[in-house]
Amino acid sequence: MLKLGYHVSISGGISNAFDYSKEINCTTMQIFIGSPRIWSVQKISTEEKNKFLIKSKNTKIEPVFVHMPYLPNLASPKEDVYKKSVETLSIIVKECAALKIEYVVVHLGSGLGEGKEKAIDRVVNAVSSVKSEKNGVFVLLENQAGQKNSVGSTLEDLKEIYDKIHSSEVGFCIDTCHLFAAGYDVRKTETAKLIDDKLGFENIKLIHLNDAKYELGSGRDRHECIGLGNIGIDGFKSFFSYKKFLGLNFILETPHSSKEQELNELKTVREILL
């Protein structure tokens, strides 16, 4: 079965995300577990956790992915920001364990100009401290879009961080828009093979399937609907002619304003992948 879904809203409670995902025939989904624009992670009530677990079992929409909020910066040289970022990741991982959610996706952040290796070491220390004990929750390192001072925009950076963490509960989330913005031509089968060679297919748990609003190597993280951006339908078909990737989980984070648009986009993606 193709594992395909959207990042969906948790309005009214995190368990409601299952209802909408089921409506549009998703087989996996991604959520925030609180507001993505504040530091504190809101406490999820026992009642809501129980609803989530029941719907998870009944809908069989799995796996569920949780995305870190926007404010944390695991590479920050600012001590207060770094400390809050690690605390936020730790809380989210623990909440996911209680909800039986297997994966947390993290942006690695920016070193703010203080040097890439120092920034990489901060990310390594942050994730290592959170994953010092196994709890069944994978931390997925997401590639970035080539922004100035960002960490993890290259496959080499990602692999270095992964190798230094030394945890069996760490893997990768690969975002196609970010790849393209960072200069990796997603319109070529060779790029898919390069990712496999550099990172190891077995370590990649999720593809964020997004078209790119701006040109190759732009360094700009701006998602576009599938087929309407600079990667395009033919580009995605070429990339996914590398058949190994078809068995992965796919989450769409594309801009849309209606259920009809989402249903049409899901149809387009299934035609590309199947």
LINNOR-V653287 format. One record per helix or strand of 3 or more residues. SS is the DSSP state (alpha for helix, beta for strand). FROM is the first residue (numbers start at 1). TO is the last residue. If there is no record, write none. Layout:
ss={SS;SS}
from={FROM;FROM}
to={TO;TO}
//
This chain:
ss={beta;alpha;beta;alpha;beta;alpha;beta;alpha;beta;alpha;beta;alpha;alpha;alpha;beta;alpha;alpha;beta;alpha}
from={3;16;29;46;64;79;103;116;138;155;170;176;189;201;204;232;243;249;259}
to={7;23;31;59;67;98;107;130;142;165;175;181;199;203;208;239;247;252;273}
//
